[in-house]
Amino acid sequence: MKKENWVTQQNVRVGRADDGLGPNSDIGSRLRALYGAVQEEGVPDQLLDLLERLDSAEKAQQTGNSERNGE
């Protein structure tokens, strides 16, 4: 890396707020933006239905085990 480029990059880094990520602050900010957008998306109805069926199956299995154990 040329010295001029290195000095310019150091000046840019000094101007940024210290976010604790050091040289990875660009990557960190991009990841935050990406995951922030994903968090705002809704959960698909099909996935919610599948989770409800799984919960029901687990409860039925626990009830069956309790009855067999005499509880």
C-alpha positions in Angstrom: 0.0 0.0 0.0 1.3 3.4 -0.9 2.0 5.8 2.0 -0.4 8.4 0.6 -3.3 5.8 0.6 -2.4 4.6 4.1 -2.5 8.2 5.5 -5.8 8.9 3.8 -7.3 5.7 5.2 -6.0 6.5 8.7 -7.6 10.0 8.4 -10.9 8.5 7.4 -10.8 6.1 10.3 -9.9 8.9 12.8 -13.0 10.9 11.7 -15.4 8.0 12.5 -17.0 7.5 15.9 -15.4 4.7 17.9 -17.9 1.9 17.7 -15.6 -0.8 19.2 -15.2 -2.6 15.9 -12.0 -1.0 14.8 -11.1 -1.8 11.2 -14.3 -3.9 10.9 -16.6 -1.0 11.4 -17.7 -0.9 7.7 -18.5 -4.6 7.8 -20.3 -4.1 11.1 -22.5 -1.3 9.9 -23.4 -3.2 6.7 -24.3 -6.3 8.8 -26.4 -4.2 11.2 -28.3 -2.7 8.2 -28.9 -6.2 6.7 -30.0 -7.8 9.9 -32.1 -4.8 10.8 -34.1 -5.2 7.6 -34.5 -9.0 8.2 -35.8 -8.3 11.7 -38.5 -6.0 10.3 -39.8 -8.7 8.0 -42.8 -10.6 9.2 -42.9 -14.3 9.9 -44.6 -16.2 7.1 -48.0 -17.7 8.0 -46.9 -21.2 6.9 -44.0 -21.1 9.4 -46.3 -20.0 12.2 -48.7 -22.8 11.3 -45.9 -25.3 11.3 -44.7 -24.1 14.7 -48.2 -24.3 16.2 -48.5 -27.9 14.9 -45.2 -28.8 16.4 -46.2 -27.3 19.8 -49.4 -29.3 19.7 -47.6 -32.5 18.8 -45.1 -32.0 21.7 -47.9 -31.4 24.2 -49.8 -34.5 23.0 -46.6 -36.5 23.4 -46.0 -35.2 26.9 -49.6 -36.0 27.8 -49.2 -39.5 26.5 -46.0 -40.0 28.5 -47.7 -38.7 31.7 -50.6 -41.1 31.3 -48.3 -44.1 30.8 -46.2 -43.1 33.8 -49.3 -43.0 36.0 -49.2 -39.2 36.6 
